[in-house]
Structures are given as structure tokens and as C-alpha cells.
Amino acid sequence: MRQAVIETTYGKSFLSLTGLLIFWLAVSVQTSLFSQNQNLSNGVVFDGEPYLAINPANPQNIVVAWMSWKWQQEIVIKTTASFDRGETWSEPVFIPHASPNYGSADPSMVFDETGNLFLFYVDYRTEPDSGAVYVVKSTDSGLSWSEPVEVINGFADGTKKPIDRPWSAIDISKGNGNGNIYITTKPAPWINPPNRPYFIRSTDHGASWDDWKYVDTTGWLVGNTIQSPMASPAVSRDGTYYCIYPSYLLAQSPYARYLLAASSDGGNTFQYHEVLKITSSIDEPLAKKGYVLIADPSDSDHLLFCFPVAPLGDPDVYITETYDKGVSWTDPVRVNDDPAGNGILQDLIWAAFDDEGNVVVNWRDRRNSGEPGYETSYEIWGAYRSKDSASFSPNFRISDTLIEYDDVLANSGNDFLCVKLRNDTLYSVWGDTRTGKLNIWFERMKVPGENINSIYDQATKTHISIDIFPNPASGHITVKGKDMRELTVTDMGGRILIGKIVHSQNEILDITAFPAGIYLLKVKTKNGVTVKKFIGGQ
């Protein structure tokens, strides 16, 4: 639960209404040449941590939820819906508290394949302690909500209060677990370690919830020193459940690490893998250090993990990927393209795939402030990568102004933004203080470039069929496909290893000099472009 919520709900001093009204002053706004961002919340005190969902049954339908101050209601969850891809929005509605004097926090949402929408949030109070993680359901595209159902109670694990960051994921694979909804939580932020992440499952569309279990296990424990072991979940196209969580325990490894828990049976059993070792720390205490795991809807084997880290001295945005269901991961790749080691801090990250496997990463960026550190002016930036590319686009700005720093950002309640990608359009929501108070802003924009490569030709919709064999291979691979024009092989860092013009339907490529690893083959045909991965080398 965010500190902003804890302080207002639990009677502490940080978020007093008087203090907020005094220090929130209007700030000047720079204009830009692209579309104007929309203020979705227009709140007068506090709006934070938005979450965005797009209806798979009707992509015109977008819903945003966020934390908002409401007179005599403390912090509540508000929602608004659009039915024209974000051009216009419904009047915001709020989710009533489960009990008087509760405070709400941490919204997340998932649509099922038929358009039912599930909203998860924390509703809790202290002195005396009571509350839980709850779910409400909307069957009218986010315009109204059901009565809340309890997911996990604040006393479910003794004094640990497992009611923070209820991140959600849903299985829409049409397999055995189709329709399963999964939640991960962690102990409240004031609970001292040792702490562990929790896993909860519903097999009846959120009507009831199984008993919780710990995500970590012997040999793959979080350890005794991590206070907030957040687990970020995702479900792949084939219905496999994954989540990534932090770990530091000398008996397991001398390094702090991110670990992956995976389950192919709906969470009944888990398998574990190391994602990466954390060899540098972020020294800035105010930086928002959240991370996110996403699954590629076009490839059941492909996951991407986006996280902040500071190997060059200041926090940057990095990704690592797996193309074999989490068994092995690529070397981390820096996404923000401002000069390395310049002291500029990036944070507040999120990432998303679209249905074709293209990916976008968003974050809060300070490159145009001219100053190092957290407490300086900022913007929202992004980078895009087509599934047909091994590298990201040049970074681009999403917010339409350079926003002055406000002291409210020194506190919690603004730890995440959210982004979705559909075809060649991204939808992004975030909190910023350009109006003198923390409000929720929205932008819809085309990703860079007018030609988005696809495995389908835009005119004929002809499917491009390419075969690679053997795969894995150590000496040579054969590429077979109709009307091939050009072949390019790159490593996962984007370095071109083979590039050739071809005029046949059967090409043999020599990979005997390749070190063992995962490679991408880009094939251009008269009907378009496709990318295949293969394992090669020795």
C-alpha cells in the first residue's frame, strides 16, 4: 500500500489536506508540436498510480483506474471508461469502501476474452487493523461495478498483512486453465522482513478464491532482508503462469537476484529459474524502483522483464528477455538512449506487448532538465521495438511539456505508470504535477514510423511461411520459404552476423563460427517481413 494512502488513511502527518492545499501551486506549461495530453482525473488534492486496460472484445473500449482523494472518504479507487479509443471519457465513478474509515490503494485490472472486467485493489485501515484485497467486476465495460469479493484478508498470514500491490493476470489461452485469474501480493510496506510474496488463484471468474500460498520456496527464497518482495505476474499464450520476484540470501547465492517462478498447471506446482544477478544498486532513495514482467501474445516461449538498474552510475531502464520459457535470459539491454553515465535518472517504468509481438517501454525521464538526481523537472518518454527488429527505436517523448518537480513526488503514491500497445498505437497513463497537483494524464499516439512490419502483408493479408531446420543447430541451418528476397541474422544485441540477398526458396547458412546462443533470422519476401528465432552455435 502506498505511503500516500497509508498516511491519509491511517492518521499520520504526510498527506494532510491543509498541507496539500498550501504547497500545490500552479506551474507553467511548455507547449509541444504533438497532440495535447488529456487530464483524466482533474482532481483538486491527489490522484495517483493509474492502471489502464483495453477490452479484447472491443478495442474501442478503454478503462482507467486510479487512486484519488474524495471528501470524507479518504483515498478511493476511481475509474473512467472510453468507447472511442480515448477521444471522450465517461464521468468518473468511485468504488465504495468495504467498511467506513477504510482507505483504498493499488488498482490493477484484467479483461477476460468476452469483455468482463475485473478490478483489484486494497481496502484497509489501521488502529484497529482490518481489511483485505478485494475484486469488483464490471459487465458493462467499466461503467458500473459489482459488490466487492474478498481475495485475501489482512490477517491471512498472521501479522504479515499480505495486502500490498495486488498485481493481476488472467489466462485466455483456451487451454485447461482458461479463465483462471491470478493475484500476487506482498506484506504491507510497514512490515519488517523477513517477508515473502503470495499467490492466490480463482477458477470461477473471481467469484471465489483458493487458499493463498507463498511464491518462493526452499532454494529459491526471497531471504531475510528484503522488505517489499513484489512479484510481477504474467500469463503466456499457452496458459503458463509466470512471476518474477527479488531474492537475496547468501546460502543460495552471493548476489542479489531476480528469480522466476513458472507454473504450467495453474499454480499447483512451480518451477524456478534465475533471471539475472543484480550487481549494482540504485543509491537515490526517492527513485521509483518498480519492475514489470510481460508475456508475448504471439510467442508462448517469449517473456520480457523491464527493470531499473544503475550499472553506469545513474538509474537507467533495462530489459532482459527469454525465448525458452524462462530457462535462459539475454544479457540486459539499456533502453533509454540519452548519454550513458550522465547522472540523469530514469524511473517509473512499464512495458507492454501487442498481439503481434511488438513492444513498447515507457518511463519518467529527466534528460531535458539539465540536472542530475530525482528532484528535478521531468517528462514521460518511450521506446518502441517492432517484432521484426532486434533493437529499439530512438526514444520519443510522450508527455507534451517539461513538468516542474513538486514535493509531493518525494512521497509514495506515484510509483507506477501504465502503457498498452495495440497495432501501431500506444496508450499511456501516468501521474504528473503540471497543474500544481498530482493528476492522471492520458496520451494516445502512433508509434514511430509509418510502416510497421508484420507477418502479414497489409494489402493481401498473405501469410508468410518460413521454416528453419535443424533448430537447434551447430553447423548449418536451412531456411525454406516462398519468394524470399533477403535474409539477415542478428544476435540478441542487434549485431548483424549474416546479411545476404537471395533469389531462391531454399538457402543454407553457415553458423559454425557462432557462439552458443539465441539468434534472430529476419526474412524479407515479396509479401512482407517475418522474424524467426533459432538456437545455434557451439
N, C-alpha and C positions, 0 to 999 in steps of 0.2 A: 504494500500500500504506500503511495507516495507520501512524502513528508508534508506536502501542502494539504493533503486530506487529513493526515494524522493530526496536524496541528489545529485545524479548524474544528474537526470532529471531536477531538479528544481534549479540548480546552486548554491548549498550550498557546504560546505567545506569538508564533511566527506570522500567521495569516489573519491577524485581527483586521476587521473591516476598516477601522479608523486608519490604521497604518497603510492599508492598500490605497484608500482614497487620497491620502496625503502624497504618497510618493509616485503614483501613476500620473504622469503629466504627458501632454501631447508631444509627439516628436515629429520633426519634419520628414517628408516623404520624397524620395527621388523618384522620378518617373522613368519608364523604360519604353522601348520600342515595341515590346510584345504585349500580349493581352494582359489586362489588369486582373490581379488576383481577387478572388471573392472572399469576403468576410462572412463565414457561415454562422458564427455564434453571436457577434455584436454584443458581447457581454459587458457589464459595467464593472465587474470586480475580477473574476478569474474564470478562464476556460483553458483546459489543458488536455494533453495526451489524446489526440483523436485517433480513431480507428476507422478504416474505410473498407467497405465490401461491395462487390459488384455481383448482381444476380445472374447466374449462368443461364437461367431460363428466359431472361430478358435483360440483355446487356445495357439497355437504356436506363435501367433501374440501378441507382447508386444510393447507398445508405452510409451515413457518417455518424458515429457516436463519440462522445467526449465527456470529460469531467467538467462540471460547471457549478458555480456558486448560485444558490437560489435563496431568496429571502426566507428566513425562518426554517430552511430545510437543510442547512449546512451545504456540503457538496453532494450533488446528484449526478446521475448519468442522463445526458440529453441526446436525442437523435433527430436527424432530419433526413428526408428522402428526396431524390430527384428521379424523374421519369423521362428526362430528355438529355441524359449524359452530362448533367451538371449545369445546364443552362439556367434552370429555375429549381427552387427547393421548397419543400413543404415547411409549414410553421413548425419550429422545434417542439418536441414533446419530451417530458421527463419521466424517468422510471421512478415510481414511488418507492420510498424506503420500506423494507420489510418490517421495520418497527420504528416508533418515534425515537429521535435523537441519534439514529444511525447516520453514518456518512458513507458515501459510495466512492468507488475508485476503480481504475484499471479495466476499462472496457475492451473486449475483443469480440469479434463476430465471425460466424461462418454461415454461408448459404448451403443448403443441400441442393441436389440436382434438380428438384422440382420447384425451387424458389422459396421454400420455407427458410426463414432467417432466425438464427439463434444468437442471442446477445448474453455474454458472460461478464460478470462484474463482482466486485467485493462490496458488501454492505455490512458495516461493523461499527461498534463503539467500544470504548474502554470505560472502566470505572462506573458500573461493573462491566466486565468484558462479556460481549455476546455478539453473535452474527455469524456470517458464513460467506462462501462464494455461492452465487445464485445464477440461474439461467432464466431468461424470458424468451418467448417465441413470438414471432410475427408471421402471420399468414397472408398479410396484405402489403407486402413489400416494404415494411418498415414504418407504416403509418400508425399502427397500434400494436400493443404488446399484451401477452398473456400474464396471468399471475405468476410470481416467481416460484421456481423449484430449487430446493437446496441441492448443491453439488457436493460440497464438503464443508463440514462445520468447523468453526474456530476452535473447538475443543476436541477435534477428531484425533489429535496426536498429543494429548496431554497439554503441556504448557507451550508447545512449539508454535501454535497459531498458524496453521498451514493455509493462509488466506491472502497471499500476495501474488500478483502477476498471474492471473488465471488465463494463460495463453491457450487458444483452442485450435483444433484441427479436425477435419472430417474426412471420412472415407467415401469417395464417389467412384470407386473402381468398378462397380457392378460385380465384384467378387464376393467371397464368403462374408467379408466384413462390411459390405456396402451399407452405408448409413450410420456406421459407428461414429460416435463423436468422442473425442479425446480432449482431456484437460490436463495441463501441468500447472502446479502451483509450488510455492516455497514458503517458508516461515516468514512472518511479518518482519519488517526491517529493524524493529527494536529488539528482536530475539537474538541473544548471543549464540555464537557457534558452540558446539558442532551443530550444523543444520544440513538438511537433505531435501532434494526435490521430490515432489509427489506426482503420481499418475492416477487419473480417475477416468473411467470409461462408462459410456451409456450405449446400450444396444437396442434401445427402444425410442430413438429420436428425441432424447432428452427428457423423457417422462420420469425416468428413474436412473440412479447411478450406482455402479458397483462399489464395493469397498475399495478404498484407496490402497495403494502400495507405494513403496519407495522406488524411485527410478534407478538409483545407484545400488551396487551390491558388492559383496566381498571381492577384492581385487580391482574393483572399479569404483571405489568410494569417493565421495566429494572430499572427505578429510575433515580435520578438526578446526580449521582456521578460517574457512570461507563463510562469511556471514549471510550472503544473499546468493545461494547457488541456483540461479534461474535456469530452467530447462526450456529451450526453444524447440517447439514441435513442428513436424511436417508429415504429410502422408503422400506417398508416391502414387503414380498412376496405377500400379498393380496392387495397391492397398497396403503396402508395407508401412508401418509406423516407425518414425524416427524422432529422436530429440537429442540435442547437444547440451551439455552442462559442464561447468568448470570443476577441476579437481586439483588438489594439492595435498599429497600425503607421501612423506619420504619413504615409507615402507613399500609404496607402489612405484614411485619414480622420483628422482631428484629434481624434476621440473614441475612447475605448474603446467596444467594441460587442459585442453578441451577434449571431452570424451563423447562418443556417440553410443546411444542405446538404440537398438533396432529390434522390431518385432514383426514377424510375418504371420502371426496367429492372433492379431487383435490385442496384443498386450498381455497375453497369458504367459509368454516367456520372452526374454530379451537376450540378444547377443551384443557384444561390446567391441568397440574399436577406438584406437587413439586417432583423433583428428589432427591435432598439432600440439607442439610444445610451445609454451609461452616463455620467450627468452628475454623480453623487455617489458617494463611496466609503464603505465601512464601516471606520471607524477602529479598532474593537475587534479586536485581533489574535486573540483566542480564539474569536470568533464563528464558528460553522459556516456557511459561505457557499455551500453546495451549492445546486443548482437542478435542475429536472426539467421535461422536455417530455412531454406526454401527448397521445394522439390520441383523438378522439371516435368510439366504435364505431358511433354512429348517423348520422354525417355525415362522409363522406370528405374534405370541404373544411375541417373544423374541427380546429384544434390549439390547445392551451393551454400556455403557458410560465409556470412559477411560480418566483419568484426573490426573494432578499432584497436590499434596497437601502435607503439612508438619506437620501432627499431632505429629510426633515423633521428630521434631526439624529440619529436613532437608527434602528437596523435594523428595518424592517417587512417584512411579507410582501406581495408584489405579484404580480399576474398580468397578462399581455397575451395576446390571442387573435388568431387569423386564421380567416377564413371563406372564404378563397380559396386554400388550399393554400400559405400562407406568403408570398404576394406582398405583402400589406399586413397590418399589425397594428394592433390597437386601442391607444389610449392606456393606459398602465399604471393599474391599479386597486388600491388598498390593500385588503387582505382583513381584517387584524386591526382590530377596532373599539374598542380602548382609545383614550384621548385622544391625538390627534396631537402629536408633539413632546414627549412626557412623559419621554423618556430611558429608557423601558423597551425592552429588547432582545428581539426575536423571532428565532429561527433554527431550524435542524434541520428543514427543510421537506420535505414530499412532497405529492403530489396524485394523484387518480385519477378517471376517469370510470366510470360503469356502462354497461351495454349500451344504455340509453335516452337517454344524453347528460346525465344528472345528474352533478354533480361535487362532490367533497369535497376540502378542503385541510386538512392537519394541520401543526402546528409546535410548538416548545417556546416557552412563554410565561412571562413573569415579572411580569405585571401585578399579581398578588396578593402579590408580595414586598415592595412598597413601596420598593424600592431600584433605582437605575439600574445599568447595566453587566451584565457576564456572570456574575460570581462572586456570585450570589445565588440564593435559592430559586426553584423553577420548577415548572411543570405542563405537561401536554400539552393543547393546545386544538385546536379545529377550526372550520370554517365550511362550510356546505352551500349549494349552489345547484341548484334544480330547473331542468331544461331549459326549463321554462315561465316562468322568471323571468330578469330582467336583472340582478338583484342577489343578493348572498349573504345567508344568514340571519344573525341575531345570532350572534356567536361563542359556542361552548359548550365546556365542559371535558370532557376525555376521561379523564385520569388522575384517580384518586379521592382524591388527597392533595396537599398542598403539600410538595414534596420539598426538603430542605436541600441546599445546594450542597456538593459534595465535590471535593477537589483533583484526583481522577482525571479530572474533566471538563475540566481545563486542558490535557489531552493529547489526542492523536488516538485513534481507536478508537471514537468516538461521533459520527460526522459525519453520520449519516442515520438517519431512522426510515422506516417504510413503512406505507402505507394502501391498502386496496382497498374498493370500493363495489359492492354487489350489491343491486339494487332499492332498498329503503329502509333497508338495514343497512350500517353501515361496520365494517370490521375493521382494527384498528390495532395495530402492534407498535413498541416503542421500548425504549431502554435508559435506566434511571434508577437512582439510588443510595439509594433509601429504606431498604434493608436494611443499609446500610453498605458495600455493594459494588455494582459495576455489574452488574445483572441485566437480562434481557429480559422485558418485560411485554406483556400482550395485553389488548385490550378489544374486545368486540362490543357494539354499541349501535344503537338506532334513530336515524335522523337526525331533526332537529327537525320537529315537526308530524305529525299523524296522516294527513293527506290529501296524498299525493304525486301531483301531476298527471302525466298520461300521455297519449299519443296514443290510448290505448285506454281506454274506459270499463270500470271494474272489474267491473261486473255483466254487461254484454252483450258485452264484448270487441269492440265495433263499431269498425271502423277509421274515423278521421276524415280525410276527403279534402278538402283545401283547395288551391286554385290561386291564384297571384298572377301577373298579367301586365299590361304587359310587365315584365321583370326582366332587366337594369337598366331604370330609368325615371327621367325627369326632370320630368315634369309631373303625371301622374295614374297611379295603379295601380288595377286592378280586382281585387277579391277575390271569388272564387266558391266557394261551399260550401253544403252542405245543412244546414238547421236552425241557421244562425248566430244567436247571441244578443248577442254583444258583441265589439267589435274594439278593440284597444289597440296603438298603435305607440310604441316607445321607441327612443332612441338607445342606443349600446353602453354608455353610462354609467348607464343605467336611467332617464333623464329621459323622462317621458310627453309625447309630442308630439301624439298623437291618441287620444281615447277616446270611443267612442260606442256606444249601444245600437242594435241593428239587428234587423229582422224580415223579412229577405229572403234570397235565395240569391245575390245579385249586388250588391256595393257598390263604388262608385267613391270613392277617397280622393285628396284634393288634396295633393300633396307639392311643389308648386312652390317653397315657401319653404325647403325642406330644403337644407342644405349637402351637398355630395357626401360620401357615406359609406355605411356598412353599418348597416341598421336591422332591428329585430325586430318582427314582427307576431304578436301573441297573439290567437288566435281561440277564443272560448268558444262551444260548441254544446251542444245538449241531451244529446249523448253524451260530453262531456268537453272537454278543452282541448288545443290544439296550438300550437306556435310555429314560424313560418317566418321565414327571413331574406330580405332583399332589398337590392339596391344602388340607392340613389336619390339625388336632389339634383342640383345643378348648380353 
